[in-house]
Amino acid sequence: MCDISQENKNPGVRKLPAREAVGTVLAHDITEIRPGEFKGRAFKKGHIIREEDVCHLQRLGKENLFVLNIAEDEMHEDDAAHALAQALMGKGVKIKGEPKEGKINIVAETDGLLTVNKEALLAFNMLGEVMCATLHDNTVVRKGQTVAATRAIPLIVKKKIVDEAVKLCVGAQFIAPVVDISVGAPLAAPGMLQAGIISVKDIRRPKAGVVITGNEVYYGRIKDAFGPVISKKIEAIGGEIVGTYYAPDDEAFIEARLRELIHAGADLLITTGGMSVDPDDVTRFAIRNLGATEITYGSAVLPGAMFLVGYIARNTAKSIEQRAKSLTAKETAKSMELGSESPASTEASTDDSCMSGMDSLLSAPCSMPIPILGIPACGMYAATTVFDLVLPRVLAGEMIGRRELAELGHGGLCLKCEVCRYPVCPFGK
């Protein structure tokens, strides 16, 4: 990444024997390692070398030292690290501490989803005398967690290189379609601009409505295995289940249950099963009939190839809520007929407080859409699937479509480890 020579050619640094360096300013941190006891900085950059330091330096193997002589068009590595970190940071991240041995860490200011502009990061690192390393894009992170680190590679770097890196960061753009998760925001911004390369986005806490489909479960022929799995994953991300319905393989019945969940205030809909090409699998058709748009069926992930994602726009959700209040006699009769043999459901609440919450949710016609995630049968038995990869991104406001699901193909093959260690594994990376 940079040229290396036997001798230091940088006029900003002079090389002196340690005994002759007394009274000069140390140009870099010096690390001391005592196995099992200590590893850290023994001498800080800027330290004025004293006579009593010489023996200590020699014990550390430092017979010669670099001392500072920085020109007007140059920067020390620590000053460069600060400038680079400030430029790299977008929303939701901050610098942690001072540079140490020329490196500075960037940490998450809050729990959320790490987003990295990978193309801009590559251009940054191609400059040659600066670098930045990050965690993987779309990693769920915790407040205070280190998400990136940056530094200048040489001890003294030209200001021109740092200025170029800063300008690159300031001009970086997140161009993927996004959904603002705040109430009253537009449905989607086709190209939200944001300075910086590294950001942490808030993950909203969803109110999830679940419809578990399949004649075999609905009629009690087998025990449901989906419900506990979905509940656990929603709770793990800080959400709640506002209602769970069981439905047979019937388009109208599934659609009616989804409408009722929207009416109950669900801001995330999840369906399970009915996603394959079998003639009884009709869940995706019910989702289409519901009025969902931006429907994408099929992902480049195993397990989870028959995954579906779609969105209900807020104006559509309003009409759905109104229709849910007055189901036709035909729909009601159909529900009663099919429900005669069904197992108990955790029905969505329809009390006054829920109605008030729904009215508030729907009052802003331009607020966020309701995502619909269709999970295929693999979600019952596989510990980690495409659902785990997509859910945090959806809740962070990203609009997931064909491109996003296709990009998951690189790293989208689960290793099916005997003990699942996700996310500390290559799946989805």
N, C-alpha and C positions, 0 to 999 in steps of 0.2 A: 504493500500500500504506500510505502514511501522509500526513498533511496537511503541506503545505509552505507557508510564508508568507515574505514579504519580510524580515521582522525575526525575530530569534531570540527566541521568547517563553519559553524555558525559563529559570526563575530560577536554575538550577544553573550557568549560563554567562553570563559578561559579555563584551561586545565592547569591546575597547580598541584604539586606534591602537598600532602596534608600538612607537613611541618612548615611549609612556606605560605600556607593559606590563612594563618592566624591574622585576624583583623579584617578579613574579607567576608562578603555576604554569600552564604550558601545558596546555590542556584536551584536546589531540589530537595525534596524530603529524602531522608535516609531511613530505611526500615531495619529494625532489629528483630531477630528471631531467636528465642530461647526455647528449644523444644519442650513442650509440656508446661511451659511457664508463661511465655509472652510472645506475641507477634504484634508489632505496631510501629509507630513512628518514634525513632530515637532522636532525630534532629529534624526540625521543621525548616522548610524553605524560608529564606530570609534571616535565618539565624546567623549572628556574627560569631565566627569561629574564634574560640579562646584557646590559650595554650593548654589548659587542662582537658580540652576536648580531643586532643590529638591521639592520646593513647586509646581512648574509647573508640575513635574512628578506625584506628588500626586493628583493634580487636574485631571490628565488624568487616575487616578485609578491605578497608578504604585507604589505600596508599596514596591515591590521587583523588582530587575533587574538582567538580565544576563550580566555578563562582560566576556571579552575574555581571553582565555588561550588556544591557538590553538597549537596542537602537530604537529610534522614534517609530519605525514602521514594524515593530515586533511586539509580541506579548508573551508573558510568562504562561506556562501551562495552566496554572491555577486561575489566572484572570481569564484565559480563553475558555476554561471549563465553565465558569460562571456565565459568560456571554452565550456559549453554546446551549447550556441548559435552559436559560431564559427563553431562547428562541425556539427550542424544541417543544416547549410546554404549551399545550392547549388547555382546555377546561378540565377541572377536576384533578389536577396534579400539582405538585410543588417540589421545591428543592429541599433536600434533607441535609442539614449541616454544612460544613465547609468542605472544599476539595481536600482529598486525602491522597497523597502521592499522585496528584494531578487529576484524579478522578472524582466526579461528583455524582451522587445518586438522585434520581427523581422518584418520588413516591406518590401513592394515591392519597388524595385528600379525603376521600369517602369510599365506602363500599360501592362497587359498580362494575361496569364492563370496560375493559381496556380496549381502546381502538388505536391502531397504528396505521398511518399512511405509508404503506410498504414501498410504493414507488418513490415517494419523496425521501424515505429513509435510505433507499438504495442510492439515490442521487447524492445525498449527504455523505454517505460513506465512500462514494466514488471520488470525492474531492482529494482524498489521499492522506492529508495530515491531520484530519479530525475523524472521530468515530463515535458511534452511538450503538449500543446493544440494548434490546428490549425483550420483554416477554412476548409470547405469541399474541398476535392480533386476536381480538374477541375472547380474551381470557377474563374470567370472573375474578376480581381482585378485592382485597379487603383494605380498609383504611390503614394507612401507614405502611403498606406493603411496597417494597421496591419494585418498580415496573420498568425502569430503564436506568442506564448509566452512560455518561459521556465524558470525553476528554480530548485534548489535543495530543497527538502522538509524540512529536518532538518536545523537548524541554522548552524551547523557544520557538514560537510559530509566527509566521508573517501575519500581520493584521489583515492583509488582503484575503487570505484564505478564510479566516474567521468571519470577515464581513460577507464573503460569498456564501458561507454556510448559513449565516443568520438570514440573509436575504432569501435563500432557498426555503428556509423554515417559514418565514413570514408569508411567503407566497404560496405555501402548500395549501391544497384544497381537498376537502373530503367531498368527492363528487357523486358518491353513491346516493340514491334516493333515500331519504330519511323521513321518519314520522315524528313530529314533535310530541312528546308524551304529556305536555301540559295542556289542560283544558282550554279550549278556545283557539288552539293552534290549527294551521291548515292541515288538510289530510296528508299531503306529502310535499316536500320541497325537492324539486328535481336536481338541485345542486347546491346544497348548503355550504357556504364558504366559511372556513375557520382557519385562522393562523395557527401554526404549530403542527407538529407531526404526531405527538403523543397526547391522548386525552383519556379521561375516565368518565363515562356517561352513567347517569343514574339509571338504576333498574327499578321500575315501579313495582309495587306490590299488588299483584292482580287479584281480582275477585273472579274466580274461575267457575264456569258452569260446565258440567261434564255429562255427555250422553254416551252410555255404553251400549253398543248395538250387538245384535246377534240373536237369532231365535233360540239357540242352545242355552244362552244365559237368561234371556227374558222369560222363557217358560220353565226355568229351573232345572234343566237337564244336566247342566254342569254349574259349578260354583264360579262366581266372578273372580277373576284374578287381576283385572285392570284397575278397579277402584282403589285398592290400597296403594298400588304403585303410583298412580297419578296424584293421590292425596299427599303422599310422602314427598314427591318432587315439588309440588306447589308450595307446601309448607316450608320446605328447605330453602326456598327462594324468598320467603317472607309473605307469601300470599295466603288466601283462604278459599275454600270451596263453598260457593253460595248455593249449590244444588247439584245433585247427581240423579240422573234418570236412566232407567233401563228401557231399551226399545227393541222391538223385533226388526227384522229386515223389511221394513216398510217405509217408503220415501215420505209419505204424508205424516206418518207417526213421528219419525225422526225430526222432520221439519217443525212439527208442532212443539215438540219438546225443546228444541233450540229457541224457538220464539218465546216460550215461557221463561227460559233462562235469561234471555235478554230483558224481558219484562221484569224479572226479579233483580236486575242490576248487574248481571255478569258483564265484565269488560274484557273477558277472554273466554272463548268457547273451545272446548276440546271434545272431539269425538274419538271413539276407539272402535276398531274393527270395521268390517265392511269396505275395505279399501282395495281388495284384489280384483281380479277380472272374473270371478265366479258370478253366475247369474243372480245369486242371492245377495251379492254385495252391492248395496245401493246407497251407501252413506254419502258418497261424493255427489250423487245426483240430488240428494236432499239439501246438501249445502248449496249447490247451484240454485235450486228452487227457492232457497231462503233469500236470495238476492245478493249473495257474495260476489265480489268482483276480484280482479287480480288473482284468480285461482291458478295455482301451479300444482300439478299432480306429478309426482315422481321426483326422487332426489338421487344424487350420485353418492349415496352412503349405504353401507351394509353394516349392521341391520338398519333398515328404514327406507328401502328403495321405493315403496308405495306410499310414502308420506305425502300429505297434502297441506298446503297453506293457502289461505284466502283472507279477504277482509270485507267487513260490513261497514260501509260508509255511515256516518251519523244520521244523515237524512233517511237512509234506508232503515236504520235501526229504529227511528221514530215511527215509521209506518208499521214496522214489525211489532213494536210495542202496542200500537193501537189495535192491530189485528189480534194480538194475543189476548186482549181484553174481551174480544167478542168472537171467539171461535165459532165457525158455522156449526149448525146442528149435525151436519154430515161428519165433520171432523171430530166433534165430541162423541158421536155415536161410534165412530171408528175407534177412537181411543178407548172407549168403554169396552167395546167388543174385544179388542186386542189385549186389553188390560186384565181380562177376567182370570187369566192364568199366570199373570206376571208376579215375580217376587217383589218384595217391598223395595221401594225406592227412597232415597234421601231427597225429598222433593224440595224445590226452590221455594223460599218463603214468599208469601204474597200479602204480608201484613202491611199496615199503613206506613210504617217506617221504611219498609222496602220500597213501597210505591213512591214515597217522598224522595228517596235516594235515586230512584230511576228517573223521576221527573227532573231532578237536578242534573243527572248525567246527560240527559237528552236535551237540556235547555239550550245548549250552545250548538247550533247546526254545523259549525266548522271544527268541532273538537275531534279528538283522535278517533280513528276507526276502531272497530272491534276485530281483533285477529281471530281466525278460526284455524285450529291445528287438528288435522286428521291423522291419528296414529294407527299404523297397521298392526297386525297381530303380534309382530316381533316385540312390541312394547310390553307384552305380558311376561316374557321369559328372559329377555336380554337386559342385563343390568344397565347398559348404556346404549342409546340409539340416537338417531338423527334428532329426535325430540329434545335431547339434552343439549345438543349443539345449537339448535335454533331458538329454544325458549328464551335464554337470556338476551339474545339479540332482538327478538320481537319486543320484549319488555323494556328494552333500552330505546325503543322507538324506531328501529330499523325496518324498512320495508323489504321483506324477503320475497324474492321472485325467482325466475328461472336461472338467472346468472348466479345468484348467491347460492342456490342449491347445487348448481353445476360445479362451482368452485370448490365445494366440499369434497369432490372426488379425490383430490390429492390429499391423502391422509384420512380418507373416509372409510377405510377398511378396518373394522374392529379386529383386534388380535384374539379376542375371546379368551383372555387370560383366566386362569383358574380362580385367582383372586383379583377382582376388578379394582384398579387403582386410579381410575379416571377422576380428576383431569390430569394426574401426573402420569401421562402416557402419550403416545403419538396420535391417538385417535382424534380426528378433527383438527389437527394442527397443519 
